[in-house]
Amino acid sequence: MTTLLDNVFGTYLGIEFQEDSIVITYLKNRLSGISLLSTATFPLKFEEAASDDVRGFISRHGTYVNKVFVSVPEKWAITKFIDIPSMKGKGKGALANLMKFEIERHIPFEIDDVAYDFLVMDTKGARNSVVFAAVQKDKINMVKDYLSKLSLQANAITISSFAVLNSIELSEVSVGGWQDIIGIVRRSAILGKKDEINVSVNINRKHASVAVISDGLCTHMRSFTFEEPGPPQVFLNDISQYLAEIQSSLSLEHFHKLLLSGDLTSIEALREELNEKIRVDVITVKQVEKLSGKLRGVNVDGASSSIGACFAGLGLGTYKINLLPHKADYEIRRIAPFTTKMLLVVIVALLVGIFSTEALRQKKFLEALEEKISKNEPEVKALEGMLKDIASLKERSDFLFRLKDSEIALEILSEFAKLMPKDSWVTSLNYKGIDAADKKKTVGELIISGYAVSSSNLISILEDSPYFEKVEFVGPIKKTKDNEQFKLSAKVVLPKGVEGGSE
């Protein structure tokens, strides 16, 4: 029988897709915690069918898999850390709508052509620090097609660099099990404490992922490749140069620690050379060591991304980027699950018994109160009528204000339609208005996508209008036969003489 406990105590499959290989890892969540059942690496070619080795590895386990969690290469993704205004108190969905607009401004693709997700990392006053990742949907569909050949379906897809950070973050603590039941999520302090700025370097074969950790949270990320065998001088120079750039951009005197992890056999030798070259305290991290002990000495560092993807999907790690459509609170309900709810039922039952006598007294009081309310029913109905009238007047007032804003928008769109040349046409137009009552000169922004014989001429045409300024391209110009595909933005202003315009 499948119950909520099957989601808490279940078997999970973590899969890391690399450029030319695939890492498959089985995890099991028991009362004692999450343990590692098995892990293996296989060659990968997307254009070919899944190999018999992969099918054999999966079929040999013969274990029912509750969830499948996937990580994809970091180089597939556009990842950025940005600051945005706080959306607190502006209604459900306001943050998601703002991020959709912001992400489109930072990527060279149409927003509908990518899968994306974001995390609010920190809040400082009226600003939020946010990280987002976007991957072309063609890549995501390629992963889905490969999994379908194995009769698997992903429950969450994340980026390998974030998955690795989850593995490092949970490397010194046990996770899952009884803690999962009562809603406890433990995290180690290995990434750093408050007022510490550290650097994490994870090496996977010929790929290095570098993350800057400030106050325990990732604030910058970068990756590069290098040649094996051994720790080459080029790799050491790249690390040194990157640290110098970060120190300069953040005006930092030094980093506290450099956390080194990965699957290099010479990682200790690399640690010593880095220690001498950059003069920072270099620490090697034994990733997911609480899981590795379950396999009697087997090195599982190469599986850290597939394991970290499971942590993200289960809601255990900080970096829960999920490129599949999902609810903001994730499908897996981890806080107060089955056993906790049962405990609450027992507590409620005890409270009912303790206060049963008081409840009888309250019942008599409520009966008397209900009798008095029934006598005053006519006055209550009259008051309800007055409240309805007030609500109706407020609705009409709000309508008039919206109508005023709509007139401004229609005037701007009319001006734009007159200016567009006959050899140009628009495929997408997005007007973001700003309340004109604040008397600011700028009242909005226009984002335009379309085709033109000469897209560069559009800038001068719009700039000549008294309604537009700061016209600029916000995406690459693509040549399509005799036309150019463009995307540009323009600040919208109110000219002199128009209500709300500058004098």
Sequence and secondary structure as in RCSB ss.txt:
>XXXX:A:sequence
MTTLLDNVFGTYLGIEFQEDSIVITYLKNRLSGISLLSTATFPLKFEEAASDDVRGFISRHGTYVNKVFVSVPEK
WAITKFIDIPSMKGKGKGALANLMKFEIERHIPFEIDDVAYDFLVMDTKGARNSVVFAAVQKDKINMVKDYLSKL
SLQANAITISSFAVLNSIELSEVSVGGWQDIIGIVRRSAILGKKDEINVSVNINRKHASVAVISDGLCTHMRSFT
FEEPGPPQVFLNDISQYLAEIQSSLSLEHFHKLLLSGDLTSIEALREELNEKIRVDVITVKQVEKLSGKLRGVNV
DGASSSIGACFAGLGLGTYKINLLPHKADYEIRRIAPFTTKMLLVVIVALLVGIFSTEALRQKKFLEALEEKISK
NEPEVKALEGMLKDIASLKERSDFLFRLKDSEIALEILSEFAKLMPKDSWVTSLNYKGIDAADKKKTVGELIISG
YAVSSSNLISILEDSPYFEKVEFVGPIKKTKDNEQFKLSAKVVLPKGVEGGSE
>XXXX:A:secstr
   HHHHHS EEEEEEE SSEEEEEEEEEETTEEEEEEEEEEE  TTS   HHHHHHHHHH    SEEEEEE GG
GEEEEEEEEE  TTS TTHHHHHHHHHHHHHSSS GGGEEEEEEEEEEETTEEEEEEEEEEHHHHHHHHHHHHHT
T   SEEEEHHHHHHHHHHTTTS  STHHHHHT     STT  TT EEEEEEEETTEEEEEEEETTEEEEEEEEE
   SS  HHHHHHHHHHHHHHHHHHT S  SEEEEEES TTHHHHHHHHHHHH SEEEE  TTHHHHGGGTT   
GGGHHHHHHHHHHTT SS     S   TT SS  SS HHHHHHHHHHHHHHHHHTHHHHHHHHHHHHHHHHHHHH
THHHHHHHHHHHHHHHHHHHHHHHHHHHHHHHHHHHHHHHHHHHS TTEEEEEEEEEE  GGG  SEEEEEEEEE
EES THHHHHHHHTSTTEEEEEE S  EEETTEEEEEEEEEEE  TTSTT   
